[in-house]
Amino acid sequence: MNTKKQKHHIHYTCDAAGIKLKKTAGSTTTDYVGNFIYEDNLLKYIITDYGKITVRINNYDTIFTRHYNLTDHLGNVRVTFSENGEILQEDSYYPFGLQMSGLSYSQLPDDEQNKYLFSGKELQEDFGYKNYDYGFRHYDPQLGRWHVPDPLAEAAYGWTPYRYAFNNPIKFIDPNGLWEFGVTKDDDGNKTIQLQKSDNSDDLALFMDESGMSKGQIKRKLFGGGKKGQASMDAFFGGDASSINISEFSGSTGEMLQGMESALNGGNAELAASGSDDMGDAINNCWNSTINLKTSGTVDSKPLEQINETTFFTSMLNGNNFDKALNNFFNVSNPQTGDAIRYSNDGGNSTTHGAIFLLNNKSGVQIFTKNGFANSAPFQISNQSQLPSSYGSPAGKKNYTVIDVVKGKEVKSTKSDSSPYYR
């Protein structure tokens, strides 16, 4: 990428999923290694769920400084503050993301200022460029447009391929430069999840491919089945509406999605009200919320204790109990919306994380997740590629013991699951 003034050059290296690995701007090289950001081979800062940790070298000492973010309902960072509550940076935006200079300020040095701002994306300021990095594309908040067309433009031919958030950034966000999902907020602060569809005649087939569900499963699990479900499904996928509120779903998977919406509202409010990140005060975590959704379609605020009269989830902080819970589900090779995903950083022998599979499209796997036990870590819908690198990758359970009863005798055997998906 080149800037015209003085012929400056900015070079980006990304992987096939659009994730930035390296940026070279003039003589400065920045490496992106998961959540760890290096500048000219020195660790500069660490991205966290709550903000970032700035790393400075003072003589022979390494100083770590935590910065925390407050975001609005669209994920835009509005306030950055210190561990003692001191406001370090405030950012206000015009609707399409351009910063309001009179209402934005920072008392941090230039090299420590928060650059992850509008939609939580990194602002690229080298040589006055001032675009946001969304992975597949860079976004210009001054124009409210992308500089390159949407790779999936043919799926919405009624819109300009350079649009941002359907030209309505107050209502919609565009998390990765490809498909958009809507998050609305009413006067009482309640959030609504919307499923966005394409405008072309193949949108049902495309959704079947991305959700992993057949037409019959979509009819039954999202629209309640029967003639009424068929009519509702046909009306949405064959109609002119660009979105549907998940509150209109009535099947089992639809009810699970409504449970996720409840978690984004009341669940996150309960987490925020706690005010403590101590392990002993943890309200929920990834494993517990995943099992909650799989068994009841909702996210509760206490550890799940019993299924099939067998107590296995006595501690929400124990990954072994999550693995025991997965014994109640079938291991499947092809995921569909609502399946549990298991993660591991040692090839599957132990578990590091649990989440719910939503969709798999060209931008990657979309999931519902809570990253960790800390109450400051909210329930959220995100892309699998945004998970902390310490979680490793999706992996089925490996080398676990199964007890079968054969002719009245217990027979133990060792088993491994070939897939990370459980239904």
C-alpha positions as CSV (number, residue, x, y, z in Angstrom):
1,M,0.0,0.0,0.0
2,N,1.5,3.4,-1.0
3,T,0.7,6.9,0.1
4,K,1.2,9.6,-2.6
5,K,2.9,12.3,-0.4
6,Q,6.7,11.9,-0.7
7,K,6.1,8.4,-2.1
8,H,6.0,6.7,1.3
9,H,5.4,3.0,1.3
10,I,3.4,0.8,3.8
11,H,3.7,-2.9,3.2
12,Y,1.3,-5.4,4.9
13,T,1.8,-9.2,5.2
14,C,-1.4,-11.1,6.0
15,D,-2.5,-14.8,6.1
16,A,-5.2,-16.3,3.9
17,A,-7.9,-15.3,6.5
18,G,-6.9,-11.6,6.2
19,I,-5.2,-11.6,9.6
20,K,-2.3,-9.1,9.7
21,L,1.0,-10.7,10.5
22,K,3.5,-7.8,9.7
23,K,3.5,-4.1,8.8
24,T,6.5,-2.2,7.4
25,A,6.1,1.5,7.4
26,G,9.3,3.2,6.3
27,S,12.1,1.8,8.5
28,T,9.7,0.6,11.2
29,T,8.6,-3.0,11.3
30,T,5.6,-4.2,13.4
31,D,5.0,-7.9,13.9
32,Y,1.6,-9.2,15.0
33,V,1.9,-12.5,16.8
34,G,-1.5,-13.3,18.1
35,N,-2.2,-10.8,20.9
36,F,1.5,-9.8,21.2
37,I,2.6,-6.8,19.2
38,Y,6.3,-6.3,18.5
39,E,8.0,-3.2,17.1
40,D,11.4,-3.6,15.6
41,N,11.7,-7.0,17.4
42,L,10.8,-5.5,20.8
43,L,7.6,-6.4,22.6
44,K,5.5,-3.2,22.5
45,Y,2.1,-4.2,24.0
46,I,-0.2,-7.1,24.6
47,I,-3.9,-7.0,23.5
48,T,-6.2,-8.2,26.2
49,D,-10.0,-8.8,26.6
50,Y,-10.2,-5.5,28.6
51,G,-7.8,-3.3,26.7
52,K,-4.0,-3.8,26.5
53,I,-0.8,-4.1,28.5
54,T,1.9,-1.6,27.5
55,V,5.5,-2.8,27.8
56,R,8.4,-0.4,28.3
57,I,12.1,-1.1,29.0
58,N,13.6,1.2,31.6
59,N,17.3,0.4,31.9
60,Y,17.3,-3.3,32.8
61,D,13.7,-3.3,34.1
62,T,10.6,-4.2,32.1
63,I,7.5,-2.2,33.1
64,F,4.1,-3.5,32.3
65,T,1.2,-1.0,32.5
66,R,-2.4,-2.1,32.1
67,H,-4.9,0.1,30.2
68,Y,-8.7,-0.6,30.3
69,N,-11.3,0.3,27.7
70,L,-14.9,1.3,27.9
71,T,-16.9,0.7,24.7
72,D,-20.4,1.7,23.4
73,H,-23.0,-0.7,22.1
74,L,-21.4,-0.9,18.7
75,G,-18.0,-1.8,20.0
76,N,-16.4,1.6,19.6
77,V,-13.8,2.4,22.3
78,R,-14.9,5.6,24.0
79,V,-12.6,5.8,27.1
80,T,-9.2,4.4,28.0
81,F,-8.3,4.5,31.7
82,S,-5.6,3.3,34.1
83,E,-5.6,0.7,36.8
84,N,-6.4,3.4,39.4
85,G,-9.4,4.8,37.3
86,E,-7.6,7.8,35.8
87,I,-8.9,8.7,32.3
88,L,-6.0,8.6,29.9
89,Q,-7.8,9.0,26.6
90,E,-11.3,9.8,25.3
91,D,-12.5,9.3,21.8
92,S,-15.7,10.5,20.2
93,Y,-16.8,9.7,16.6
94,Y,-19.0,11.0,13.8
95,P,-21.4,8.2,12.7
96,F,-19.1,6.7,10.1
97,G,-16.1,6.6,12.4
98,L,-14.2,9.9,11.9
99,Q,-12.9,11.2,15.2
100,M,-14.3,14.4,16.6
101,S,-11.1,16.4,17.2
102,G,-12.8,18.8,19.7
103,L,-14.2,15.9,21.8
104,S,-11.2,13.5,21.6
105,Y,-8.0,13.8,23.6
106,S,-5.2,11.8,25.1
107,Q,-2.6,12.5,27.8
108,L,-0.6,9.5,26.7
109,P,2.7,9.7,24.7
110,D,2.1,9.2,21.0
111,D,3.6,5.7,21.1
112,E,1.4,4.6,24.0
113,Q,-2.0,6.0,22.7
114,N,-4.8,3.5,22.1
115,K,-5.1,2.9,18.4
116,Y,-7.8,0.2,18.6
117,L,-10.8,2.6,18.4
118,F,-13.7,2.5,16.0
119,S,-15.4,-0.9,16.1
120,G,-12.3,-2.0,18.1
121,K,-10.2,-1.9,14.9
122,E,-6.6,-0.6,14.7
123,L,-6.2,2.8,13.2
124,Q,-3.4,2.9,10.7
125,E,-1.9,6.4,11.0
126,D,1.5,5.9,9.3
127,F,2.3,8.9,7.0
128,G,-1.2,10.4,7.6
129,Y,-3.0,7.3,6.1
130,K,-5.7,7.2,8.8
131,N,-7.6,4.1,7.8
132,Y,-8.9,1.3,9.9
133,D,-7.6,-2.2,9.4
134,Y,-10.5,-4.7,9.2
135,G,-8.5,-7.6,7.9
136,F,-9.8,-8.2,4.4
137,R,-10.1,-4.5,3.7
138,H,-9.1,-1.1,5.0
139,Y,-11.9,1.4,5.9
140,D,-11.8,5.1,5.4
141,P,-13.8,6.9,8.1
142,Q,-13.5,10.2,6.3
143,L,-15.4,8.8,3.3
144,G,-17.5,6.2,5.1
145,R,-16.4,3.8,2.4
146,W,-14.0,0.9,1.7
147,H,-11.3,1.5,-1.0
148,V,-11.8,-1.9,-2.5
149,P,-15.1,-3.7,-3.3
150,D,-16.8,-6.3,-1.1
151,P,-15.5,-9.8,-2.1
152,L,-19.1,-11.0,-1.8
153,A,-20.6,-8.1,-3.7
154,E,-22.6,-10.4,-6.0
155,A,-24.6,-11.5,-2.9
156,A,-26.1,-8.0,-2.5
157,Y,-26.1,-6.5,-6.0
158,G,-28.6,-3.8,-4.9
159,W,-25.9,-2.1,-2.8
160,T,-22.6,-0.4,-3.8
161,P,-19.8,-2.8,-3.1
162,Y,-17.9,0.0,-1.3
163,R,-20.6,0.6,1.3
164,Y,-20.0,0.4,5.0
165,A,-22.7,-1.1,7.3
166,F,-25.6,-0.7,4.8
167,N,-24.9,3.1,5.0
168,N,-26.4,3.0,8.5
169,P,-23.6,2.9,11.0
170,I,-25.8,3.8,14.0
171,K,-27.7,0.5,13.6
172,F,-25.2,-1.8,11.9
173,I,-21.6,-2.8,12.2
174,D,-19.3,-4.5,9.7
175,P,-16.9,-6.6,11.8
176,N,-14.6,-7.9,9.0
177,G,-15.4,-6.2,5.7
178,L,-17.5,-9.1,4.4
179,W,-20.9,-10.0,5.9
180,E,-22.6,-7.7,8.2
181,F,-24.7,-8.4,11.3
182,G,-26.9,-5.9,13.1
183,V,-26.9,-5.0,16.8
184,T,-29.7,-2.6,17.7
185,K,-30.3,-0.9,21.0
186,D,-33.6,0.5,22.2
187,D,-34.3,3.4,24.5
188,D,-34.1,1.0,27.5
189,G,-30.6,-0.2,26.4
190,N,-31.8,-3.7,25.3
191,K,-29.8,-5.2,22.5
192,T,-31.3,-7.2,19.6
193,I,-29.4,-9.7,17.4
194,Q,-30.4,-9.8,13.8
195,L,-29.6,-12.4,11.1
196,Q,-28.6,-10.6,7.9
197,K,-29.3,-12.3,4.6
198,S,-28.1,-11.6,1.1
199,D,-30.3,-10.2,-1.7
200,N,-29.7,-12.8,-4.3
201,S,-32.0,-15.7,-5.1
202,D,-29.5,-18.2,-3.8
203,D,-29.5,-16.8,-0.2
204,L,-31.2,-19.9,1.3
205,A,-28.6,-22.2,-0.3
206,L,-25.8,-20.0,0.9
207,F,-27.2,-19.9,4.4
208,M,-27.5,-23.7,4.4
209,D,-23.9,-24.0,3.4
210,E,-22.7,-21.5,6.1
211,S,-24.9,-22.8,8.9
212,G,-24.4,-26.5,8.2
213,M,-28.2,-27.1,8.3
214,S,-30.4,-28.6,5.7
215,K,-33.5,-26.9,4.5
216,G,-35.6,-29.1,6.7
217,Q,-33.5,-28.4,9.7
218,I,-33.7,-24.6,9.1
219,K,-37.5,-24.9,8.9
220,R,-37.7,-26.9,12.1
221,K,-34.9,-25.6,14.3
222,L,-35.2,-21.9,13.4
223,F,-38.8,-21.4,12.3
224,G,-40.6,-24.1,14.4
225,G,-41.6,-26.5,11.6
226,G,-44.9,-27.3,10.1
227,K,-46.8,-25.2,7.6
228,K,-46.4,-22.1,9.7
229,G,-42.6,-22.6,9.9
230,Q,-42.5,-23.2,6.1
231,A,-44.4,-20.0,5.5
232,S,-42.1,-18.0,7.8
233,M,-39.0,-19.4,6.2
234,D,-40.2,-18.8,2.7
235,A,-41.3,-15.2,3.6
236,F,-37.8,-14.4,5.0
237,F,-35.5,-16.0,2.4
238,G,-37.8,-15.2,-0.5
239,G,-38.8,-11.7,0.6
240,D,-37.3,-8.3,0.4
241,A,-36.4,-7.9,4.1
242,S,-32.6,-7.6,4.6
243,S,-32.7,-9.0,8.2
244,I,-34.8,-10.9,10.8
245,N,-34.7,-10.5,14.5
246,I,-33.9,-13.7,16.3
247,S,-36.9,-13.1,18.5
248,E,-39.0,-14.2,15.5
249,F,-37.4,-17.7,15.6
250,S,-39.3,-20.4,17.3
251,G,-37.4,-23.7,16.9
252,S,-34.8,-25.2,19.3
253,T,-31.8,-23.5,17.7
254,G,-33.8,-20.2,17.5
255,E,-34.4,-20.5,21.3
256,M,-30.7,-21.0,21.9
257,L,-30.0,-17.8,19.8
258,Q,-32.5,-16.0,22.0
259,G,-30.6,-17.2,25.0
260,M,-27.5,-15.7,23.6
261,E,-29.3,-12.4,23.1
262,S,-30.4,-12.6,26.7
263,A,-26.7,-13.1,27.7
264,L,-25.7,-10.0,25.8
265,N,-28.2,-8.0,27.8
266,G,-29.0,-9.3,31.3
267,G,-26.0,-11.6,31.4
268,N,-23.5,-8.9,30.6
269,A,-25.2,-6.5,33.0
270,E,-24.8,-9.0,35.8
271,L,-21.2,-9.5,35.0
272,A,-20.6,-5.7,34.9
273,A,-22.4,-5.2,38.2
274,S,-20.1,-7.7,40.0
275,G,-17.1,-5.3,39.9
276,S,-14.7,-8.2,40.6
277,D,-12.4,-10.3,38.5
278,D,-11.4,-12.6,41.3
279,M,-11.7,-16.3,40.6
280,G,-13.8,-16.8,43.7
281,D,-16.3,-14.2,42.4
282,A,-16.6,-15.7,38.9
283,I,-20.2,-15.8,37.7
284,N,-19.7,-17.8,34.5
285,N,-17.0,-18.8,32.0
286,C,-16.7,-20.4,28.6
287,W,-17.2,-24.0,29.6
288,N,-20.2,-23.3,31.8
289,S,-22.0,-21.0,29.3
290,T,-21.5,-23.5,26.5
291,I,-23.0,-26.3,28.5
292,N,-25.8,-23.9,29.7
293,L,-26.8,-23.2,26.1
294,K,-26.5,-26.8,25.0
295,T,-28.7,-28.1,27.8
296,S,-31.2,-25.3,28.5
297,G,-30.8,-22.8,25.7
298,T,-29.9,-20.1,28.1
299,V,-26.9,-18.8,30.0
300,D,-27.4,-18.9,33.8
301,S,-25.3,-17.3,36.6
302,K,-24.2,-20.3,38.5
303,P,-22.3,-23.5,37.7
304,L,-24.3,-26.3,36.1
305,E,-24.2,-29.1,38.7
306,Q,-26.1,-32.1,37.4
307,I,-27.2,-33.9,34.2
308,N,-28.6,-37.4,34.1
309,E,-28.3,-37.6,37.9
310,T,-24.5,-37.5,37.7
311,T,-22.8,-34.5,39.4
312,F,-19.9,-33.5,37.1
313,F,-19.8,-29.7,37.0
314,T,-19.1,-28.9,40.6
315,S,-16.6,-26.2,39.6
316,M,-17.0,-24.0,36.6
317,L,-13.3,-23.5,36.6
318,N,-12.5,-27.2,35.9
319,G,-12.0,-28.1,32.2
320,N,-12.2,-31.8,33.0
321,N,-15.8,-31.3,34.0
322,F,-16.5,-29.7,30.6
323,D,-15.1,-32.8,28.9
324,K,-17.3,-34.9,31.1
325,A,-20.3,-32.8,30.1
326,L,-19.5,-33.4,26.4
327,N,-20.0,-37.1,27.0
328,N,-23.7,-36.3,26.9
329,F,-23.5,-35.2,23.2
330,F,-22.6,-36.8,19.9
331,N,-19.3,-36.0,18.3
332,V,-20.0,-34.8,14.8
333,S,-17.7,-34.1,11.9
334,N,-19.7,-31.3,10.1
335,P,-20.8,-28.5,12.5
336,Q,-24.1,-26.7,12.3
337,T,-25.5,-23.7,14.1
338,G,-25.8,-24.5,17.8
339,D,-23.1,-27.1,18.1
340,A,-20.5,-26.9,20.9
341,I,-16.8,-26.4,20.0
342,R,-14.0,-27.7,22.1
343,Y,-10.5,-26.1,22.0
344,S,-7.1,-27.4,23.0
345,N,-3.5,-26.3,23.0
346,D,-2.0,-29.7,23.3
347,G,-3.6,-31.6,20.5
348,G,-6.8,-32.5,22.4
349,N,-5.5,-34.1,25.6
350,S,-6.8,-31.2,27.7
351,T,-9.3,-28.5,27.0
352,T,-8.7,-24.7,27.1
353,H,-12.0,-23.2,25.9
354,G,-15.5,-23.9,24.8
355,A,-17.8,-22.0,22.5
356,I,-20.9,-22.3,20.3
357,F,-20.7,-22.6,16.6
358,L,-22.8,-20.1,14.6
359,L,-21.7,-19.8,11.0
360,N,-18.7,-20.6,8.8
361,N,-18.4,-18.2,5.9
362,K,-15.5,-16.7,3.9
363,S,-14.5,-14.5,6.8
364,G,-14.1,-17.5,9.1
365,V,-16.0,-19.3,11.9
366,Q,-18.5,-17.1,13.8
367,I,-19.0,-18.2,17.4
368,F,-20.7,-17.2,20.7
369,T,-18.1,-17.1,23.4
370,K,-17.1,-15.9,26.9
371,N,-13.3,-15.7,27.1
372,G,-12.3,-16.7,30.6
373,F,-13.9,-16.5,34.1
374,A,-13.2,-12.8,34.7
375,N,-16.4,-10.9,35.1
376,S,-15.0,-8.1,33.0
377,A,-14.9,-10.5,30.0
378,P,-18.4,-10.2,28.5
379,F,-20.5,-12.7,26.5
380,Q,-20.0,-11.9,22.9
381,I,-20.4,-13.0,19.3
382,S,-17.1,-12.9,17.5
383,N,-14.9,-14.6,14.9
384,Q,-13.0,-17.7,16.0
385,S,-9.8,-16.0,14.7
386,Q,-10.1,-13.3,17.4
387,L,-9.8,-15.8,20.3
388,P,-6.6,-15.6,22.4
389,S,-3.8,-17.6,20.9
390,S,-3.4,-19.4,24.2
391,Y,-6.6,-21.3,23.5
392,G,-4.9,-23.2,20.7
393,S,-7.3,-24.6,18.0
394,P,-10.5,-26.7,17.9
395,A,-9.8,-30.3,18.9
396,G,-11.8,-33.3,20.0
397,K,-11.2,-35.1,23.2
398,K,-8.2,-37.4,23.1
399,N,-7.2,-40.5,25.0
400,Y,-10.1,-40.6,27.5
401,T,-11.5,-43.6,29.3
402,V,-14.9,-45.1,28.4
403,I,-16.6,-47.7,30.6
404,D,-19.1,-50.1,29.0
405,V,-21.0,-52.9,30.6
406,V,-20.6,-56.1,28.7
407,K,-22.4,-59.2,30.0
408,G,-22.8,-57.6,33.4
409,K,-19.1,-56.6,33.7
410,E,-17.5,-53.2,33.3
411,V,-15.0,-53.0,30.4
412,K,-12.7,-50.0,30.2
413,S,-11.4,-48.7,26.9
414,T,-9.5,-45.7,25.6
415,K,-11.2,-43.5,23.0
416,S,-10.5,-40.3,21.0
417,D,-12.9,-38.1,19.2
418,S,-12.0,-37.2,15.7
419,S,-13.9,-33.8,15.6
420,P,-14.1,-30.8,17.9
421,Y,-17.8,-30.4,17.4
422,Y,-20.5,-31.8,19.7
423,R,-24.3,-32.0,19.2
